[in-house]
Amino acid sequence: MKISPSNHDDVIAFVNPATHNALEQTGDQLTDAVTGQVVGRVLDGVPRFVALEDNYGESFGWQWTHWDTIRKTAYTPSYGLDAVIRDRTRFDEYETEGKTILECGMGGGDDTAVLLTFPFGQIHSFDISSSVKRAADLLTDERLVVSQASILDIPYPDESFDFVYCHRVLQHTPDPVQSLRCICRKVKPGGILFAHSYKRSWRWMSEWRYKYRCLTKRMPHSWIYWYVNTFGKPLHHVNRVLYRIPVIRQLAWNFMPFFKWPELAEGAGVPESQLIELEKCNTFDALTPAHDHPMTSKIFCSTIESEGFEIEHFFDPPVSPLLCTARRR
């Protein structure tokens, strides 16, 4: 069972998030070395610190089980995820050789695959959902440690990582501000934080997802899966027409319950059949999460700064998303 990077003398080890005591492994159980409390267990080679089912992020585990291969196109130049992450994080401007990074909310591991192209020495990635199994099966780099954990109870010591990365995650947690504070606290003094959040703007909040989510997030995931697979292809073609007409484009944005993939986004260059699958996946992603809580620009920035960071790069468009790279003082 691999729960730490290979060939490393200075491994960042798991701790009990409640006490910050070191953990010991006995069989498949992870216990607090001081109190003896069972904190988690290792299943399928992945340390698990949350309930395997019935957690708020499980719609994403379900999602990546049913779209297991769709974003593997992310590893091709035509998809462009690598370029998006490098542009958003500005990590190419920082020294990453041999550094440690914590990825908070790895989903199925697609962003993780891009982070592995940087020369980090250790890459620790976790997600609250069972999608970590997909990521662990997909990624075999010896520098990588995958775990299942909550962003509100991160099983690592405070101030232990050179970089902390959180992309497309905060809005899907029960308390985005507290989640942001939790990830900030894992950054070493002088270390780098990259954080992303949907932006609470009038334009973003008028999108169709916020009209239907109160109902669809309570539906069985299989129903939404049936909907996107049954109507996805025709709705893709309807959206292509509607979005060409400015007045009707706004109505489609407000009410059409199917994702229109932006023409300049990652994945826009893939064949149409793959594009439709991406739109199906993102529609499911929009309608099923238990939580979707965008932050205002003011709250996003003030939270980061109050945790002792100086913002070095900030992206705040009229609609969404918010992006920030900051250094801890």
Rosetta blueprint (number, residue, H / E / L):
1 M L
2 K L
3 I L
4 S L
5 P L
6 S L
7 N L
8 H L
9 D L
10 D L
11 V L
12 I L
13 A L
14 F L
15 V E
16 N L
17 P L
18 A L
19 T L
20 H L
21 N L
22 A E
23 L E
24 E E
25 Q E
26 T E
27 G L
28 D L
29 Q E
30 L E
31 T E
32 D E
33 A L
34 V L
35 T L
36 G L
37 Q L
38 V E
39 V E
40 G E
41 R E
42 V E
43 L E
44 D L
45 G L
46 V E
47 P E
48 R E
49 F L
50 V L
51 A L
52 L L
53 E L
54 D L
55 N L
56 Y L
57 G L
58 E H
59 S H
60 F H
61 G H
62 W H
63 Q H
64 W H
65 T H
66 H H
67 W L
68 D L
69 T L
70 I H
71 R H
72 K H
73 T H
74 A H
75 Y H
76 T L
77 P L
78 S L
79 Y L
80 G L
81 L H
82 D H
83 A H
84 V H
85 I H
86 R H
87 D H
88 R H
89 T H
90 R L
91 F H
92 D H
93 E H
94 Y L
95 E L
96 T L
97 E L
98 G L
99 K L
100 T E
101 I E
102 L E
103 E E
104 C E
105 G L
106 M L
107 G L
108 G L
109 G L
110 D H
111 D H
112 T H
113 A H
114 V H
115 L H
116 L L
117 T L
118 F L
119 P L
120 F L
121 G L
122 Q E
123 I E
124 H E
125 S E
126 F E
127 D E
128 I L
129 S L
130 S L
131 S L
132 V H
133 K H
134 R H
135 A H
136 A H
137 D H
138 L H
139 L L
140 T L
141 D L
142 E L
143 R L
144 L E
145 V E
146 V E
147 S E
148 Q E
149 A L
150 S E
151 I L
152 L L
153 D E
154 I L
155 P L
156 Y L
157 P L
158 D L
159 E L
160 S L
161 F E
162 D E
163 F E
164 V E
165 Y E
166 C E
167 H L
168 R L
169 V L
170 L H
171 Q H
172 H H
173 T L
174 P L
175 D L
176 P H
177 V H
178 Q H
179 S H
180 L H
181 R H
182 C H
183 I H
184 C H
185 R L
186 K L
187 V E
188 K E
189 P E
190 G E
191 G E
192 I E
193 L E
194 F E
195 A E
196 H E
197 S E
198 Y L
199 K E
200 R L
201 S L
202 W H
203 R H
204 W H
205 M H
206 S L
207 E L
208 W L
209 R H
210 Y H
211 K H
212 Y H
213 R H
214 C H
215 L H
216 T H
217 K L
218 R L
219 M L
220 P L
221 H H
222 S H
223 W H
224 I H
225 Y H
226 W H
227 Y H
228 V H
229 N H
230 T H
231 F H
232 G H
233 K H
234 P H
235 L H
236 H H
237 H H
238 V H
239 N H
240 R H
241 V H
242 L H
243 Y L
244 R L
245 I L
246 P H
247 V H
248 I H
249 R H
250 Q H
251 L H
252 A H
253 W H
254 N H
255 F H
256 M L
257 P L
258 F L
259 F L
260 K L
261 W L
262 P L
263 E L
264 L L
265 A L
266 E L
267 G L
268 A L
269 G L
270 V L
271 P L
272 E H
273 S H
274 Q H
275 L H
276 I H
277 E H
278 L H
279 E H
280 K H
281 C H
282 N H
283 T H
284 F H
285 D H
286 A H
287 L H
288 T L
289 P L
290 A L
291 H L
292 D L
293 H L
294 P L
295 M E
296 T L
297 S H
298 K H
299 I H
300 F H
301 C H
302 S H
303 T H
304 I H
305 E H
306 S H
307 E L
308 G L
309 F E
310 E E
311 I E
312 E E
313 H E
314 F E
315 F E
316 D L
317 P L
318 P L
319 V L
320 S L
321 P L
322 L E
323 L E
324 C E
325 T E
326 A E
327 R E
328 R E
329 R L
